[in-house]
């Protein structure tokens, strides 16, 4: 069980914040995971929703690349809930099982095709050290441009923040979810 009672719907928040719960329901279909905790601070949850909706609806970064960085952030930050929530979407977006298993094992992305390798290496460096080496930065910047790289970096950070929330508040992996190795 989480360390605090999870918010499950409108009845758990004051009426003036029902619109935020509606936003969560519109985005995710139900209140769950990190948003069941974030809704204890509805104004913060509203800002997080703005980020996730931007990433889903307006980002120029393809879903496959966003899924790669979501999995890297979840694995590196030991975010079991985030991993379980993102794994099927990653598969639907075309992330190959070889890449998923490499990320799960915290492996060296050198054996991945260049486009996957560059994204995974960038995200691993960013999450592990809060820095990215010049070669990794330059490769993606040259291939995709500044806006794309900013959005990829922001997505990596967003999923890392979600991991911190679910880990601190001990939000369990949903029943039947794909667990991370210990």
C-alpha positions in Angstrom: 0.0 0.0 0.0 1.2 3.5 -0.7 2.4 5.6 2.3 -0.6 7.9 2.0 -4.1 7.2 1.0 -4.3 7.4 -2.8 -6.8 9.8 -4.4 -9.2 7.8 -6.5 -11.7 10.3 -7.7 -13.5 13.6 -7.3 -14.9 12.7 -3.9 -11.3 12.7 -2.5 -10.6 16.3 -3.3 -12.3 19.6 -2.6 -14.9 20.7 -5.2 -12.8 23.6 -6.4 -10.3 21.0 -7.7 -12.7 18.7 -9.5 -11.7 20.1 -12.8 -8.1 18.8 -12.2 -9.5 15.3 -11.5 -11.5 15.6 -14.7 -8.3 16.4 -16.5 -6.6 13.2 -15.1 -9.7 11.2 -16.1 -9.6 12.7 -19.6 -5.9 11.9 -20.0 -5.6 8.5 -18.4 -9.2 7.2 -18.1 -8.9 6.8 -14.3 -6.9 8.1 -11.4 -3.9 5.9 -10.7 -0.2 5.7 -10.1 1.6 9.0 -9.6 -1.5 11.0 -10.1 -3.2 9.3 -7.2 -0.5 10.9 -5.1 -0.1 14.2 -7.0 -3.8 15.0 -6.6 -3.1 15.6 -2.9 -1.7 18.9 -4.4 -4.2 19.6 -7.2 -2.4 22.6 -8.6 0.8 20.6 -9.0 -1.1 17.8 -10.6 -2.5 20.2 -13.1 1.0 21.3 -14.1 2.1 17.7 -14.5 -0.9 17.1 -16.7 0.1 20.0 -18.9 3.5 18.4 -19.4 2.1 14.9 -20.2 -0.5 16.3 -22.5 2.1 18.4 -24.3 4.3 15.3 -24.7 1.4 13.2 -26.0 -0.3 15.8 -28.3 2.2 18.4 -29.3 5.7 17.1 -29.0 7.7 16.6 -32.2 9.4 13.6 -30.7 8.0 10.4 -32.0 6.1 8.1 -29.6 8.8 5.4 -30.1 11.5 7.7 -28.9 9.4 9.0 -26.0 8.8 5.4 -25.0 12.5 4.6 -25.1 13.3 7.4 -22.7 10.4 6.6 -20.5 11.7 3.0 -20.1 15.2 4.2 -19.5 14.1 6.7 -16.8 11.9 4.0 -15.2 14.7 1.4 -15.2 17.4 3.7 -14.0 15.3 5.3 -11.3 13.9 1.9 -10.3 10.4 3.2 -11.0 8.5 -0.1 -11.1 5.1 1.5 -11.4 6.2 3.8 -14.3 7.9 0.8 -16.0 4.7 -1.3 -15.8 2.6 1.6 -17.0 4.8 2.3 -20.0 5.9 -1.1 -21.3 2.8 -1.9 -23.4 2.7 1.5 -24.9 6.3 1.1 -25.8 5.6 -2.1 -27.6 2.7 -0.6 -29.4 4.9 2.3 -30.5 7.3 -0.1 -32.1 10.0 -0.4 -29.5 11.7 -3.7 -30.2 12.0 -6.5 -27.5 15.8 -6.4 -27.9 15.8 -2.7 -26.8 13.3 -3.4 -24.0 15.5 -6.2 -22.6 18.7 -4.2 -23.0 17.1 -1.3 -21.0 15.7 -3.8 -18.4 19.2 -5.2 -17.9 20.7 -1.7 -17.8 22.9 -2.8 -20.7 25.2 -1.1 -23.0 23.2 0.3 -26.0 26.2 -0.2 -28.3 24.6 -3.2 -30.0 21.3 -1.4 -30.8 20.7 0.2 -34.3 22.0 3.8 -34.4 18.6 5.6 -33.9 17.8 3.5 -30.8 21.4 3.5 -29.5 21.7 7.3 -29.6 18.4 7.8 -27.8 19.0 5.1 -25.1 22.6 6.3 -24.5 21.5 9.9 -24.2 18.8 9.1 -21.7 21.0 6.7 -19.7 23.7 9.3 -19.3 21.2 12.0 -18.4 19.4 9.9 -15.7 22.7 8.4 -14.3 24.8 11.6 -14.2 22.5 14.6 -15.0 24.9 15.2 -17.9 25.4 14.1 -21.5 28.7 13.8 -23.3 29.4 15.9 -26.3 29.3 13.0 -28.8 25.8 11.8 -27.6 24.5 15.4 -27.6 25.9 16.3 -31.0 24.6 13.1 -32.7 21.0 13.7 -31.7 21.2 17.4 -32.2 22.5 17.0 -35.7 19.9 14.3 -36.6 16.9 16.0 -35.0 17.6 19.7 -34.1 17.3 21.8 -31.0 13.5 21.6 -30.4 13.4 17.9 -30.6 16.4 17.5 -28.3 14.8 19.8 -25.7 11.6 17.8 -25.8 13.4 14.5 -25.5 15.3 15.8 -22.6 12.1 17.1 -20.9 10.4 13.7 -21.5 13.3 11.9 -19.8 13.0 14.3 -16.8 9.3 14.0 -16.6 9.4 10.2 -16.4 12.2 10.4 -13.9 10.1 12.8 -11.7 7.2 10.4 -11.8 9.5 7.6 -10.6 10.6 9.7 -7.7 6.9 10.2 -6.7 5.9 6.6 -7.0 9.0 5.4 -5.2 8.8 7.9 -2.3 5.2 7.2 -1.7 5.6 3.4 -2.4 2.9 3.2 -5.1 2.9 -0.5 -6.0 3.1 -2.0 -9.5 -0.4 -2.8 -10.7 -1.4 -6.4 -10.3 -0.2 -8.3 -13.4 2.2 -5.4 -14.4 5.6 -6.2 -15.8 7.9 -6.0 -12.8 11.5 -4.7 -12.9 14.3 -7.1 -11.7 15.5 -6.4 -8.2 
